[in-house]
Amino acid sequence: MNSLLIRFVVPLENGSMHGPAFHRWLPDGEQHSLNFVTKDKSSSLRIWFKRFGFSENSEMIRFNITKNQVDPNIMRRQGVLQGGPLFGELMLNLKILTEEEIEIFKENLNYNNNDINQSAYERVGEKVVALIEEPINKLLNLLRFQYGQHWLPSAPVWDKRNESIGGFCQNLKMQWSIDSGISWNKFIPNTPRVYLKGLKPPKEWFREFLTKEDWNSLQFKISEEDSISFGAKIIMEARSYFEIGDNPSYSFVLGVSGLEIAIEELFTYKKRNNDINWLTTINIISRKHFNKRFKELGLAKKVRILGMLEEKLSGWIDDCTGAISTRNAIVHKGERIYYSEIAHKQFNALVHTTGTLILNPLIKYPRYTGLNTLLSEEEWNR
């Protein structure tokens, strides 16, 4: 036994689309696999797609995950074919495992076996995930951003704050083999769990969703002209990317652009409506603190000046200017941003600052996570 094989499946469904779309051809399993170099040079990773689907009466091939009946003659004539989920196999060199970690697979122990060294199995799981995450992300990013397959979801990323390593591996249908793939066993390093952040969100968290009062107020808004600013559209698009965990670097770049647009829209609005008092005040403060007119200032300094005028912004300014610095590091230094407590604080401040400055301020900031609760009417009204 020189290596441990780990197989996995990454679901790529998005609505009616099943994985990448091909033209007149589909990869046919392992014979068309792509080979990746992992962080551990002694281990290797292969990734492939399978031919799923069927056709009736020589008509077009329809995707079906339960059928492998793709007719090559029809395939070569068909304009679009769906690739389905992504399959992969990691060949893990046993040299990077300890004796106690190897023992788990020699004895074929399951995560709920009393004799298993739980922490050792979890360490193997973390090593496996660390080796496959980056190559999967690289492939999906190439397909999405260079080959235009924008409907593909982002690569799965394990976050120990949200789920156990066993839950992550189970979602990817991981299996292991130590006999060169003759027999396979489920690879679940510990009890699959999803962790809820906090015991229960506060009532204020739920009040960010639409209420009866919100619905009634819409009657007045729909009778007005389209009053949603471009800045609002940009910042909310950035927020949607950030909330679903899809490329935080892109979220910061897009979000700061939304902030910049919102400030320009605000300044233009004040000028168009001849708000002399506001324009005079903002330039006096700008000259006092930075010896320049407001329009001549960089974005971070503009935000600080506006924070002096808008009391609602006072708690967001430092983290918002931090978000601007983060965006600059991404754009000018090529840095990549990962999810962290600091990134969440900065992005939250960026959204709230922009939401306050746009001409029709954002009203609510809901986060849909699947959490829910039941309270009495008296408790809700308290």
C-alpha positions as CSV (number, residue, x, y, z in Angstrom):
1,M,0.0,0.0,0.0
2,N,1.8,3.1,-1.3
3,S,-1.1,5.5,-1.8
4,L,-4.6,6.3,-0.6
5,L,-7.1,7.0,-3.3
6,I,-9.9,9.5,-2.6
7,R,-12.8,10.0,-5.1
8,F,-15.3,12.8,-5.0
9,V,-18.2,14.4,-6.9
10,V,-18.8,18.2,-7.1
11,P,-22.4,19.1,-8.0
12,L,-22.6,21.9,-10.6
13,E,-26.3,22.3,-11.0
14,N,-27.7,25.8,-11.5
15,G,-31.4,25.8,-12.3
16,S,-31.9,23.9,-15.6
17,M,-28.2,23.9,-16.3
18,H,-26.2,20.9,-15.3
19,G,-22.5,21.7,-15.3
20,P,-20.5,23.2,-18.2
21,A,-22.0,23.2,-21.7
22,F,-20.2,21.5,-24.5
23,H,-20.6,21.7,-28.3
24,R,-20.8,18.4,-30.4
25,W,-18.7,16.5,-27.8
26,L,-18.6,15.4,-24.2
27,P,-15.7,14.2,-22.1
28,D,-16.0,10.5,-21.7
29,G,-15.0,9.8,-18.1
30,E,-11.5,9.1,-16.9
31,Q,-10.0,8.7,-20.4
32,H,-10.5,12.4,-20.9
33,S,-9.4,13.5,-17.4
34,L,-7.4,16.6,-16.7
35,N,-4.3,16.2,-14.5
36,F,-3.5,18.7,-11.7
37,V,-0.4,19.4,-9.6
38,T,-1.3,19.7,-5.9
39,K,0.4,21.5,-3.1
40,D,2.0,18.2,-2.2
41,K,4.1,17.3,-5.3
42,S,4.2,13.6,-4.4
43,S,0.4,13.4,-4.7
44,S,-1.7,13.9,-7.8
45,L,-5.2,14.8,-8.8
46,R,-7.4,13.9,-11.8
47,I,-10.7,15.6,-12.7
48,W,-13.2,14.5,-15.4
49,F,-16.8,14.7,-16.6
50,K,-19.0,11.8,-17.6
51,R,-21.5,11.4,-20.5
52,F,-24.9,11.5,-18.9
53,G,-28.1,11.5,-20.8
54,F,-30.2,9.7,-23.3
55,S,-32.2,10.2,-26.6
56,E,-35.4,8.7,-27.7
57,N,-36.2,7.9,-31.4
58,S,-32.9,9.5,-32.5
59,E,-33.9,12.9,-31.1
60,M,-31.6,15.2,-29.2
61,I,-29.7,14.0,-26.2
62,R,-31.4,15.1,-22.9
63,F,-29.3,15.3,-19.7
64,N,-30.2,12.7,-17.1
65,I,-27.9,11.9,-14.2
66,T,-29.3,8.3,-14.0
67,K,-28.6,7.4,-17.6
68,N,-25.4,6.8,-19.5
69,Q,-26.9,6.4,-23.0
70,V,-25.2,9.2,-25.0
71,D,-25.3,8.2,-28.6
72,P,-21.9,9.4,-30.2
73,N,-23.6,9.8,-33.6
74,I,-26.2,12.2,-32.2
75,M,-23.6,13.9,-29.9
76,R,-21.5,14.9,-32.9
77,R,-24.5,16.6,-34.4
78,Q,-25.9,18.4,-31.3
79,G,-25.3,22.1,-30.7
80,V,-25.2,22.1,-26.9
81,L,-24.6,19.2,-24.4
82,Q,-24.6,19.4,-20.6
83,G,-21.5,18.1,-18.8
84,G,-23.1,17.4,-15.4
85,P,-21.2,17.1,-12.1
86,L,-17.4,17.1,-11.8
87,F,-15.7,13.9,-10.8
88,G,-12.2,13.7,-9.3
89,E,-9.7,11.3,-7.8
90,L,-6.8,12.3,-5.5
91,M,-3.9,9.9,-5.2
92,L,-2.5,10.8,-1.8
93,N,1.1,9.7,-1.1
94,L,1.1,7.9,2.2
95,K,4.4,9.5,3.1
96,I,2.5,12.7,4.1
97,L,0.4,10.6,6.6
98,T,1.4,9.5,10.1
99,E,1.3,5.8,11.2
100,E,-1.9,6.4,13.2
101,E,-3.5,8.1,10.3
102,I,-2.7,5.2,8.0
103,E,-3.9,2.7,10.6
104,I,-7.5,4.0,10.1
105,F,-7.6,2.7,6.5
106,K,-5.8,-0.5,7.2
107,E,-8.4,-1.4,9.8
108,N,-11.3,0.0,7.7
109,L,-12.6,2.0,10.6
110,N,-15.6,4.2,10.3
111,Y,-16.0,7.6,12.0
112,N,-18.6,6.2,14.5
113,N,-16.4,3.2,15.4
114,N,-15.4,3.3,19.1
115,D,-11.8,2.1,18.2
116,I,-11.1,4.9,15.8
117,N,-8.6,7.7,16.5
118,Q,-11.0,10.5,15.7
119,S,-8.5,13.3,15.6
120,A,-6.3,11.4,13.3
121,Y,-9.1,10.7,10.8
122,E,-10.1,14.4,11.0
123,R,-6.5,15.4,10.2
124,V,-6.5,13.2,7.1
125,G,-9.8,14.8,6.0
126,E,-8.3,18.3,6.4
127,K,-5.2,17.3,4.3
128,V,-7.4,15.9,1.6
129,V,-9.6,19.0,1.4
130,A,-6.5,21.3,1.4
131,L,-5.1,19.4,-1.6
132,I,-8.3,19.4,-3.8
133,E,-9.8,22.9,-3.1
134,E,-7.3,25.0,-5.1
135,P,-7.3,22.8,-8.3
136,I,-11.1,22.6,-8.4
137,N,-11.3,26.4,-7.9
138,K,-8.8,27.0,-10.6
139,L,-10.7,24.8,-13.1
140,L,-14.1,26.3,-12.4
141,N,-12.7,29.9,-12.5
142,L,-11.2,29.1,-16.0
143,L,-14.5,27.8,-17.2
144,R,-16.5,30.7,-15.7
145,F,-14.2,33.7,-16.5
146,Q,-12.2,32.6,-19.6
147,Y,-14.7,30.3,-21.3
148,G,-17.8,32.3,-20.4
149,Q,-19.6,29.6,-18.5
150,H,-20.9,32.1,-16.0
151,W,-23.8,29.9,-14.7
152,L,-21.3,27.5,-13.0
153,P,-21.3,27.8,-9.2
154,S,-18.1,28.7,-7.4
155,A,-15.9,25.9,-6.0
156,P,-17.0,24.4,-2.7
157,V,-14.9,25.7,0.2
158,W,-14.8,24.1,3.6
159,D,-15.3,26.5,6.5
160,K,-15.0,24.7,9.9
161,R,-17.2,27.4,11.4
162,N,-20.1,26.3,9.3
163,E,-19.8,22.5,9.1
164,S,-17.7,19.6,10.2
165,I,-15.1,18.1,7.9
166,G,-17.3,15.0,7.8
167,G,-20.2,17.0,6.6
168,F,-18.1,18.6,3.8
169,C,-16.7,15.3,2.6
170,Q,-20.1,13.6,2.7
171,N,-21.6,16.4,0.5
172,L,-18.9,15.7,-2.0
173,K,-19.7,11.9,-1.8
174,M,-16.1,11.1,-0.9
175,Q,-14.8,7.5,-1.0
176,W,-11.5,6.0,-0.2
177,S,-9.5,3.0,-1.5
178,I,-6.2,1.4,-0.5
179,D,-6.3,-1.4,-3.1
180,S,-5.9,0.6,-6.3
181,G,-9.6,1.2,-6.6
182,I,-10.8,-2.4,-6.4
183,S,-13.0,-1.7,-3.4
184,W,-14.3,1.7,-2.1
185,N,-15.5,2.9,1.3
186,K,-17.2,6.1,2.4
187,F,-14.7,8.8,3.5
188,I,-16.4,10.6,6.3
189,P,-13.8,11.8,8.9
190,N,-16.3,12.7,11.7
191,T,-20.0,13.1,12.3
192,P,-21.5,15.2,9.5
193,R,-22.8,18.4,11.1
194,V,-23.9,21.9,10.1
195,Y,-23.2,24.6,12.7
196,L,-25.7,27.3,13.3
197,K,-24.0,30.6,14.2
198,G,-25.3,31.6,17.6
199,L,-28.2,29.8,19.3
200,K,-30.9,32.1,17.8
201,P,-30.7,35.3,15.8
202,P,-32.2,38.3,17.6
203,K,-35.6,39.6,16.6
204,E,-34.1,42.5,14.8
205,W,-32.4,40.1,12.4
206,F,-35.8,38.8,11.2
207,R,-37.2,42.3,10.9
208,E,-34.9,43.0,8.0
209,F,-37.3,40.9,5.8
210,L,-40.4,42.4,4.2
211,T,-43.2,43.3,6.5
212,K,-46.8,44.2,5.9
213,E,-45.8,47.9,6.3
214,D,-43.1,47.4,3.7
215,W,-45.6,45.9,1.3
216,N,-48.1,48.7,1.7
217,S,-45.3,51.3,1.2
218,L,-44.5,49.7,-2.2
219,Q,-47.8,51.1,-3.6
220,F,-46.4,54.6,-3.4
221,K,-43.0,53.6,-4.7
222,I,-44.2,51.8,-7.8
223,S,-46.1,54.9,-8.9
224,E,-42.9,57.0,-8.8
225,E,-40.4,57.1,-11.6
226,D,-37.5,54.5,-11.4
227,S,-35.7,56.0,-8.5
228,I,-33.2,53.2,-7.8
229,S,-29.7,54.7,-8.3
230,F,-27.0,53.0,-10.2
231,G,-24.9,53.0,-7.1
232,A,-27.6,51.0,-5.2
233,K,-27.7,48.4,-8.0
234,I,-23.9,48.0,-8.0
235,I,-23.6,47.7,-4.2
236,M,-26.4,45.2,-3.9
237,E,-25.0,43.1,-6.7
238,A,-21.6,43.1,-4.8
239,R,-23.5,42.1,-1.6
240,S,-25.2,39.2,-3.3
241,Y,-21.8,37.9,-4.5
242,F,-20.3,38.3,-1.0
243,E,-23.3,36.7,0.8
244,I,-23.3,33.5,-1.3
245,G,-19.5,33.2,-0.8
246,D,-18.7,33.8,-4.4
247,N,-15.3,35.5,-4.8
248,P,-14.8,38.1,-2.0
249,S,-12.1,39.9,-4.0
250,Y,-14.6,40.6,-6.8
251,S,-17.2,41.7,-4.2
252,F,-14.8,44.3,-2.8
253,V,-13.8,45.7,-6.2
254,L,-17.5,45.9,-7.3
255,G,-18.7,47.3,-3.9
256,V,-16.1,50.1,-3.8
257,S,-17.2,51.1,-7.3
258,G,-20.8,51.2,-6.0
259,L,-19.6,53.5,-3.2
260,E,-17.8,55.8,-5.7
261,I,-20.8,56.0,-7.9
262,A,-23.1,56.8,-5.0
263,I,-20.9,59.7,-3.9
264,E,-20.8,61.1,-7.4
265,E,-24.6,60.8,-7.7
266,L,-25.0,62.6,-4.3
267,F,-22.7,65.4,-5.3
268,T,-24.3,65.8,-8.7
269,Y,-27.8,65.8,-7.1
270,K,-26.8,68.5,-4.6
271,K,-25.3,70.6,-7.4
272,R,-28.3,70.2,-9.7
273,N,-30.6,71.3,-6.9
274,N,-28.4,74.2,-6.0
275,D,-27.9,73.1,-2.4
276,I,-25.5,75.9,-1.6
277,N,-25.4,75.3,2.1
278,W,-24.4,71.6,1.7
279,L,-21.9,72.3,-1.1
280,T,-20.3,75.2,0.9
281,T,-20.1,73.2,4.1
282,I,-18.5,70.2,2.5
283,N,-15.8,72.2,0.8
284,I,-15.1,74.2,4.0
285,I,-14.6,70.9,5.9
286,S,-12.4,69.5,3.1
287,R,-10.2,72.5,3.0
288,K,-9.9,72.6,6.8
289,H,-8.8,68.9,7.1
290,F,-7.1,68.2,3.8
291,N,-6.5,71.7,2.2
292,K,-8.4,70.6,-0.9
293,R,-11.8,71.0,-2.4
294,F,-14.1,67.9,-1.9
295,K,-14.0,66.9,-5.6
296,E,-10.1,66.8,-5.5
297,L,-10.0,64.3,-2.6
298,G,-9.3,60.6,-2.9
299,L,-12.2,58.2,-2.2
300,A,-11.2,57.4,1.4
301,K,-10.9,61.1,2.3
302,K,-14.3,61.8,0.8
303,V,-15.8,59.1,2.9
304,R,-14.3,60.7,6.1
305,I,-15.6,64.1,5.2
306,L,-19.1,62.7,4.6
307,G,-18.9,60.9,7.9
308,M,-18.5,64.3,9.6
309,L,-21.7,65.5,7.9
310,E,-23.8,62.3,8.3
311,E,-24.2,61.2,11.9
312,K,-25.6,57.8,10.7
313,L,-22.2,57.0,9.2
314,S,-20.1,57.6,12.3
315,G,-19.9,53.9,13.3
316,W,-19.0,52.7,9.8
317,I,-16.3,55.1,8.6
318,D,-13.1,53.3,9.8
319,D,-14.1,49.9,8.5
320,C,-15.4,51.5,5.2
321,T,-12.1,53.2,4.6
322,G,-10.5,49.8,5.4
323,A,-12.6,48.3,2.7
324,I,-11.3,50.9,0.2
325,S,-7.7,49.9,1.2
326,T,-8.5,46.3,0.7
327,R,-9.9,47.0,-2.8
328,N,-6.8,49.0,-3.7
329,A,-4.6,46.0,-2.6
330,I,-6.6,43.7,-4.8
331,V,-6.5,46.0,-7.8
332,H,-3.0,47.5,-7.6
333,K,-1.0,44.7,-5.8
334,G,-2.8,41.7,-7.1
335,E,-3.7,40.4,-3.6
336,R,-6.4,37.8,-3.1
337,I,-9.0,38.3,-0.3
338,Y,-10.4,35.4,1.8
339,Y,-13.4,35.3,4.1
340,S,-12.4,36.5,7.6
341,E,-13.9,38.4,10.5
342,I,-12.1,41.6,9.2
343,A,-13.3,41.1,5.6
344,H,-16.9,40.7,6.9
345,K,-16.6,43.9,9.0
346,Q,-15.2,45.9,6.2
347,F,-17.7,44.7,3.6
348,N,-20.6,45.3,6.0
349,A,-19.4,48.8,6.6
350,L,-19.0,49.4,2.9
351,V,-22.6,48.3,2.2
352,H,-24.1,50.4,5.0
353,T,-22.1,53.5,4.1
354,T,-23.1,53.2,0.4
355,G,-26.7,52.4,1.4
356,T,-26.8,55.6,3.5
357,L,-25.3,57.9,0.9
358,I,-27.3,56.9,-2.2
359,L,-30.2,59.2,-3.1
360,N,-32.9,56.8,-2.0
361,P,-31.2,55.1,0.9
362,L,-31.4,51.4,1.3
363,I,-34.2,50.5,3.7
364,K,-33.2,47.0,4.8
365,Y,-30.3,44.6,4.8
366,P,-31.7,41.0,5.1
367,R,-29.5,37.9,5.0
368,Y,-31.2,34.7,4.0
369,T,-29.4,31.8,5.6
370,G,-32.2,29.4,6.1
371,L,-32.5,30.1,9.8
372,N,-36.1,30.6,11.1
373,T,-38.0,30.8,14.4
374,L,-41.5,30.8,15.8
375,L,-42.5,33.4,18.5
376,S,-45.8,34.5,19.9
377,E,-47.3,37.8,18.6
378,E,-46.6,39.3,22.0
379,E,-42.9,38.4,21.8
380,W,-42.6,39.8,18.3
381,N,-44.2,43.1,19.4
382,R,-42.1,43.5,22.5
